[in-house]
Each structure stands twice: as C-alpha cells, then as structure tokens.
Amino acid sequence: MKKEDLLRKLGSRKFWACVSAVIIALIAFTNAAPETTERVVALVSAIGGLCIYMLSEGIADSKPSDVTNYIETKDYREE
C-alpha cells in the first residue's frame, strides 16, 4: 500500500465510521456498561476528527500558493 493510499484512508469518514462500529460491537460483545460504550465512541470520534483535520491541513499546506492563472492572448486572436 502506498503512503498516499494510507493517508487517504485515514482521512476518510467511512473508515472512522467502520472503526467506531467495530469497537462498539466489541464492547457490546463484552457486556460493558452503556457509559463505557459512550466514552469509547466519543474517544474514537475525537481521534478520527483530529486525524481528518491534520491530514486535510497537511494536504492544503503542501500545495504551492503562488500559482497564478493567465490567459494566452494568442489563443484568442481573430484572424
């Protein structure tokens, strides 16, 4: 797996929803208290949100900001 693929997956909301679902299923399987389930879901959601934010900011910062668009006038000359 390439680094770009891994970063894309870590930044996916679907991935974090899947992680949350697996953790909730494991907690339910162990007959944990509802309060424990709520706390673990909150923790996973916070970590997922933080990962998505960090990845999106890193991608945005890695792109050059001094790019200017210009139009070639020779493309629009009337002949």
C-alpha positions as CSV (number, residue, x, y, z in Angstrom):
1,M,0.0,0.0,0.0
2,K,1.3,3.4,-1.0
3,K,1.6,6.3,1.5
4,E,-1.0,8.3,-0.4
5,D,-3.5,5.5,-0.2
6,L,-2.9,5.1,3.5
7,L,-3.3,8.9,4.1
8,R,-6.5,8.9,2.0
9,K,-8.0,6.0,4.0
10,L,-7.1,7.6,7.4
11,G,-8.8,10.8,6.2
12,S,-11.9,9.0,5.2
13,R,-15.1,9.4,7.3
14,K,-16.2,6.0,6.2
15,F,-13.0,4.5,7.6
16,W,-13.6,6.1,11.0
17,A,-17.3,5.1,11.0
18,C,-16.1,1.5,10.4
19,V,-13.6,1.7,13.2
20,S,-16.3,3.0,15.5
21,A,-18.7,0.2,14.5
22,V,-16.1,-2.5,15.2
23,I,-15.2,-1.0,18.6
24,I,-18.9,-0.7,19.5
25,A,-19.5,-4.3,18.5
26,L,-16.6,-5.5,20.6
27,I,-17.7,-3.5,23.6
28,A,-21.3,-4.8,23.2
29,F,-19.9,-8.4,23.0
30,T,-18.1,-8.0,26.3
31,N,-21.3,-6.7,28.0
32,A,-19.8,-3.4,29.1
33,A,-21.8,-0.7,30.7
34,P,-23.6,1.8,28.4
35,E,-21.5,4.6,29.9
36,T,-18.3,2.8,28.8
37,T,-19.6,2.5,25.3
38,E,-20.4,6.2,25.1
39,R,-17.0,7.2,26.3
40,V,-15.2,4.9,23.9
41,V,-17.3,6.1,21.0
42,A,-16.5,9.8,22.0
43,L,-12.8,9.0,22.1
44,V,-12.8,7.3,18.7
45,S,-14.7,10.1,17.2
46,A,-12.4,12.7,18.6
47,I,-9.3,10.8,17.3
48,G,-10.9,10.4,13.9
49,G,-11.8,14.1,13.7
50,L,-8.3,15.1,14.7
51,C,-6.7,12.8,12.1
52,I,-9.0,14.1,9.3
53,Y,-8.2,17.7,10.3
54,M,-4.4,17.1,10.4
55,L,-4.4,15.3,7.0
56,S,-6.5,17.9,5.3
57,E,-4.4,20.8,6.6
58,G,-1.2,18.9,5.6
59,I,-2.5,18.5,2.1
60,A,-3.6,22.1,1.8
61,D,-0.2,23.3,3.1
62,S,1.7,21.1,0.7
63,K,0.2,22.8,-2.4
64,P,2.0,25.9,-3.8
65,S,0.2,29.1,-3.1
66,D,2.0,31.3,-5.6
67,V,0.3,29.8,-8.7
68,T,-1.2,32.4,-11.0
69,N,-3.5,31.7,-13.8
70,Y,-3.0,33.6,-17.1
71,I,-4.6,33.5,-20.5
72,E,-2.5,33.2,-23.6
73,T,-3.7,36.0,-25.9
74,K,-2.5,34.2,-29.0
75,D,-5.3,31.6,-28.4
76,Y,-7.9,34.3,-28.8
77,R,-6.7,36.4,-31.7
78,E,-9.0,36.9,-34.5
79,E,-7.7,36.0,-37.9
